[in-house]
């Protein structure tokens, strides 16, 4: 199992908007190809947010960022407005899941 982690460094005052965007678009996020589980995290004090998606195979996690669904979500006007004010560029990492409880 593998995890794709997308990290956002937003302004603390924008975290509420990020949280609302995620809540409003949950049905679309569920359509990410290959993702078996999705978690969204945020910290209003620091402005840091993350999306964590779990995938069964390395091929699936590698294909996700270039999929049409992922690109469509990343390019949502509401998200792009938040990212235009971000304090750092978006980062994406892939890690192998060692264990889960």
JOPEFEN-V202473 format. One record per pair of residues at least 4 apart in sequence whose ideal C-beta (glycine too) atoms are under 7 Angstrom apart, sorted by the first residue. I is the first residue (numbers start at 1). J is the second residue. D is the distance in whole Angstrom. If there is no record, write none. Layout:
{{I | J | D} {I | J | D}}
This chain:
{{1 | 54 | 6} {1 | 55 | 7} {1 | 56 | 6} {1 | 97 | 4} {2 | 55 | 5} {2 | 57 | 7} {2 | 58 | 5} {2 | 61 | 4} {2 | 94 | 6} {2 | 95 | 7} {2 | 96 | 6} {2 | 97 | 6} {3 | 52 | 6} {3 | 53 | 7} {3 | 54 | 6} {3 | 95 | 5} {3 | 97 | 6} {4 | 53 | 5} {4 | 55 | 7} {4 | 61 | 5} {4 | 64 | 5} {4 | 92 | 7} {4 | 94 | 6} {5 | 50 | 6} {5 | 52 | 5} {5 | 92 | 7} {5 | 93 | 5} {5 | 95 | 7} {6 | 50 | 7} {6 | 51 | 5} {6 | 90 | 6} {6 | 92 | 5} {7 | 50 | 5} {7 | 90 | 7} {7 | 91 | 5} {8 | 49 | 4} {8 | 50 | 7} {8 | 86 | 7} {8 | 90 | 6} {9 | 47 | 6} {9 | 48 | 6} {9 | 86 | 6} {9 | 87 | 5} {9 | 88 | 4} {10 | 14 | 4} {10 | 15 | 6} {10 | 18 | 6} {10 | 47 | 4} {10 | 49 | 6} {10 | 82 | 6} {10 | 86 | 5} {11 | 47 | 5} {11 | 85 | 6} {11 | 87 | 6} {12 | 44 | 6} {12 | 45 | 6} {12 | 46 | 6} {12 | 47 | 4} {14 | 18 | 6} {14 | 47 | 7} {14 | 82 | 5} {14 | 85 | 6} {15 | 19 | 6} {15 | 42 | 5} {15 | 44 | 4} {15 | 47 | 6} {15 | 49 | 6} {16 | 20 | 6} {17 | 21 | 6} {17 | 82 | 6} {18 | 22 | 7} {18 | 42 | 6} {18 | 49 | 5} {18 | 82 | 6} {19 | 23 | 6} {19 | 42 | 6} {20 | 24 | 6} {21 | 25 | 6} {21 | 78 | 5} {21 | 79 | 6} {22 | 26 | 7} {22 | 40 | 5} {25 | 29 | 6} {26 | 30 | 6} {28 | 73 | 6} {29 | 38 | 6} {29 | 73 | 7} {31 | 69 | 5} {32 | 53 | 6} {32 | 64 | 6} {32 | 69 | 5} {32 | 70 | 6} {33 | 64 | 7} {33 | 67 | 5} {33 | 69 | 6} {34 | 55 | 5} {34 | 60 | 3} {34 | 63 | 7} {34 | 64 | 6} {35 | 53 | 4} {35 | 54 | 7} {35 | 55 | 6} {36 | 54 | 5} {36 | 55 | 7} {36 | 56 | 6} {37 | 54 | 4} {38 | 51 | 7} {38 | 53 | 5} {39 | 52 | 4} {40 | 51 | 5} {41 | 49 | 6} {41 | 50 | 5} {42 | 49 | 4} {43 | 48 | 5} {47 | 87 | 7} {53 | 64 | 7} {54 | 97 | 7} {55 | 60 | 4} {55 | 61 | 4} {55 | 64 | 7} {56 | 60 | 6} {58 | 62 | 6} {59 | 63 | 6} {60 | 64 | 7} {61 | 94 | 5} {63 | 67 | 6} {64 | 70 | 5} {65 | 70 | 5} {65 | 92 | 6} {67 | 71 | 7} {68 | 72 | 6} {69 | 73 | 7} {70 | 74 | 6} {71 | 75 | 6} {74 | 79 | 7} {75 | 80 | 6} {76 | 80 | 7} {77 | 81 | 6} {78 | 82 | 7} {79 | 83 | 6} {80 | 84 | 6} {82 | 86 | 7} {83 | 90 | 6}}
